[in-house]
Amino acid sequence: MNKRQRYASDIKLGEKYRDDQTGIEGTAAAIHFFQHGCERVTVELLVKGELKEYTFDAPRLRHIATGRLATTDRTGGPERFTDAGRSTGGRR
């Protein structure tokens, strides 16, 4: 495929973010763009003197300085590219 794709993110590497669901705060160290549209961010922080990394979906992260949640126009996973009749394992 010769199509060029540009990737953009609200996340600024090196800045601090908080995941509101877990309360984890850290510095954005990496942004991951997955094949089917998911954008994830790895944050780093020190825990008892040891460097820890946690990865979250970008829209879960709140920029510490501005209080703004990250947004993305690319969402989803492989389900939107698969057969509509495919079982999702739901119970009846």
N, C-alpha and C positions, 0 to 999 in steps of 0.2 A: 504494500500500500504506500503510495507516494504522498498521501495527504499529510500536511504538517499540522500539528496540534500545539496550541500554546496553552500553558497552564498558568493560572493566576490564583492567588489566595489572599484572603484578608489577614492571614497570620503573618507576623513579622518575626523572622528568626532573631533570636537573641533577646526578645522581649518576654515579659512575664505574663502567664495566663493561669487561670483557675478553672478546674472542672467543677461546675456547680453541683453535680450529682455526688461526687466523692469528696469534694473539698480540697483535692490535691492541687497545689500551686507549684509551678516550676517555670523554667526558661525554655522557650520553644527552640528545639535543637534540630529538628528535621520535619519536613513535610513530605507525605507520601501520596501519590496519585495512583489509584488502582485502575486496572483495565476497564472495569464496568462503572466507573464514575465516583467511587468513594474517595473522599479526601480525609486523610488521617494525619495527626500531628503527634510527634514524640516530644515530650517535655522532660527536662532533667532537673533533679533537685538533690540536695544533700540530706540524707537521713542518718543521723548518728555518725556523721563523718564519712559516710559511704555514698558514692554517686549512684542514684537510682534513675531509671528511665521508665516512663509510662506513656502509652500511646492511646489517643482518644480520637473519636470522630471530630472533625474540625468544628461543626456547629455546637458542640458541647462546651467549647472553651470561651471564657470571658477574659478579655484583655484587662489586666489589673489596673493600669493607669487610667483608662477611659471608661471602663465598666461595660464596654460594648461586647456583645456576643459575636463570634465569627459567623459569617454567612458563606454559603456556597451555592452556585447554580447547578452544580453537578451532584446528583444524589443517586442512590439506588445501589443495586447489586446485580448479579447475573440474572435474577428472575425476570427483569424486564426484557431480556434478550432471548429468553427460552420459550419453548412451546407453551401456549396458553393452557393446554390440557394437562400439563405436567402436575403431578401431585405435589403439594407443599407439606404433606404430612399432617394436615389438620384433622382433628377428631370430629366425628359426627355425633 
